[in-house]
Amino acid sequence: MDIYQARIAALKALIGESSLKDFADRHDMDPSYLSQMLNGHRNMGERAAANIERKMHLLPGTLTRPGQGDAPDSGSAAFSVAAQLEMASAHAVAEAGMRYNQQRMLPVIGYVQAGEFCEAVDNFQPGDADEWIEAGGAAGPRAFVLIVEGFSMYPKLAPGEKVVFDPEQQWDAGSIVLAKRLSDQSVTIKQLCREGNEWFLHATNPDWPEKYIKLNEEWIVCARARRKIVEL
């Protein structure tokens, strides 16, 4: 079996029981181009094999040098076709999850509603918020978007900017968080800082009059900021 036949055999193994059209659509390929190679009307050269590897997110060598390399283990240069299929499937699942996270809709809420999210258990549903926007990335089940008010965090955060906050995210020194004061349920966005065993809510605006608020029993941290939502 020459190298071209070996590449076709490996490609057929990758296609498996899928129809050629489904396989091509799944990996953004031209089914007629693949058909020509599979039927022997066109050789699968090294460049074509490498392009299919790239589209399927396979390790280099799976199609360009099938059957070569070490035995399939964690350190081998080329995995078996079966191992590559498993890798491609896992990558597809990861990509689908990433797309879901980016496109998932989060409620845009005001500062009054924000305090409720500190204790909310159920997700907001359409109709509970006037505006919903895409998360733009990973976000926990209770994540929400808050529109910044005031200049206490300027220039890190400016009034009107939309920030994704996630109650499930762990916070630490340097994290930008949403904190709630229990006495009146008011909330504020600040950066956490620590001095010894004491924690403080820090206003990053150098001209802000009250730059530090001690994080005592009167305050709780509701959620950590994950990202800004930038709309052009």
Helices and strands as residue ranges (DSSP letters): H 3-15, H 20-26, H 31-38, H 46-56, H 81-103, E 105-109, H 111-117, E 131-134, E 144-147, E 162-166, E 176-181, E 187-195, E 198-202, E 212-214, E 219-229
